[in-house]
Amino acid sequence: MARLDGKVAIVTGGAQGQGEAIVRAFVAEGARVVIADIAEDAGKTLADDLGEAAYFVSHDVGEESSWTSLTEGLLARWERIDVLANNAGILRFGNIDTAPLSDVEAIWRVNQWGVFLGMRAVVPTMKKQRSGSIINASSIEGLGGMGSVVPYCGSKWAIRGMTKAASHELGRYGIRVNSVHPGMIDTPMTRDVGGQDAMDFGATKIPMRRVGVPDDIAPGYVFLASDESRYVTGAELAIDGGVTATHAFGG
Ligand SMILES: NC(=O)c1ccc[n+]([C@@H]2O[C@H](COP(=O)([O-])OP(=O)(O)OC[C@H]3O[C@@H](n4cnc5c(N)ncnc54)[C@H](O)[C@@H]3O)[C@@H](O)[C@H]2O)c1
């Protein structure tokens, strides 16, 4: 028996990067998956590749109406929601005194508001089922801080905090809520900013001396989605090559 047999999952931001790896890992472990993303071409291509086990929905995590149509369509088709991977997120660099406020608002809307709306959309169904696993993508920026990403960092600390509060509120219904904290991962989010130079530089700062890849992250999601983690809630899983394990300079 596969680890996610019979489970129905939503993966936001599932069209590329870590989200794509999570979708593929969930399907490989027997889940049926909704790929929910604003990136239509990539999302449809991935869904086509996965066949009956997945379908794509054009979905903006920051819009409540988008969540309503996503969950209504999913329940009409597969009748349950076992897992929500709130993975979609955006990153924009900018300093406190110069970052465009439109960027700040966009980050908070997608990262924090989107995660809240996602939990709100699935909780009624999970309460009825008396089971569910919500996995929220925070970051190492939700465990520490870094200059020039103050709004992003604030959103990722908010996700970590909402995760813990939600685990307290929802535990009695059999709903678990945990956060994942990736380190520097080679995806379009990071590569588009600094290219290979940023990857090479980043690797020198990481105890394991390499930047992560999406397939380093996906197994953590599989564990938290599966019943193997049945007594794990309110926890934070750092998958970061050790960067948050030390305060030492240099590594
Ligand atoms: N890459 C890293 O180094 C890193 C590190 C720590 C945390 N994270 C977090 O991991 C998650 C995945 O990031 P990634 O590295 O795969 O990034 P990515 O940019 O490669 O992928 C993000 C996906 O989210 C989708 N998305 C963006 N806005 C959306 C919206 N409004 N509604 C629905 N989908 C939307 C994008 O289309 C894309 O498919 C994010 O929450 C990110 O903040 C990334």
The ligand as a Gaussian input file, in Angstrom:
#p B3LYP/6-31G(d) Opt

LIG

0 1
 N       12.980000      28.684000      -3.207000
 C       13.370000      28.946000      -1.973000
 O       14.584000      29.136000      -1.718000
 C       12.377000      28.991000      -0.838000
 C       12.889000      29.010000       0.465000
 C       12.008000      29.016000       1.535000
 C       10.639000      29.011000       1.309000
 N       10.169000      29.007000       0.040000
 C        8.713000      28.975000      -0.116000
 O        8.359000      27.757000      -0.740000
 C        7.157000      27.932000      -1.497000
 C        7.384000      27.440000      -2.932000
 O        8.365000      28.284000      -3.531000
 P        9.198000      27.895000      -4.842000
 O       10.617000      28.037000      -4.470000
 O        8.711000      26.633000      -5.424000
 O        8.797000      29.141000      -5.751000
 P        8.368000      29.243000      -7.305000
 O        8.324000      30.694000      -7.596000
 O        9.235000      28.377000      -8.116000
 O        6.899000      28.631000      -7.319000
 C        5.820000      29.302000      -6.700000
 C        4.536000      28.905000      -7.377000
 O        3.472000      29.653000      -6.766000
 C        2.613000      30.122000      -7.781000
 N        1.874000      31.326000      -7.337000
 C        2.347000      32.583000      -7.177000
 N        1.358000      33.416000      -6.817000
 C        0.233000      32.647000      -6.729000
 C       -1.122000      32.931000      -6.415000
 N       -1.534000      34.186000      -6.111000
 N       -2.017000      31.919000      -6.413000
 C       -1.622000      30.645000      -6.744000
 N       -0.354000      30.331000      -7.076000
 C        0.560000      31.322000      -7.075000
 C        3.545000      30.417000      -8.954000
 O        2.851000      30.507000     -10.193000
 C        4.497000      29.229000      -8.879000
 O        4.016000      28.112000      -9.607000
 C        6.822000      29.414000      -1.384000
 O        5.867000      29.619000      -0.373000
 C        8.144000      30.046000      -1.000000
 O        7.954000      31.277000      -0.321000
 C       11.004000      29.007000      -1.033000

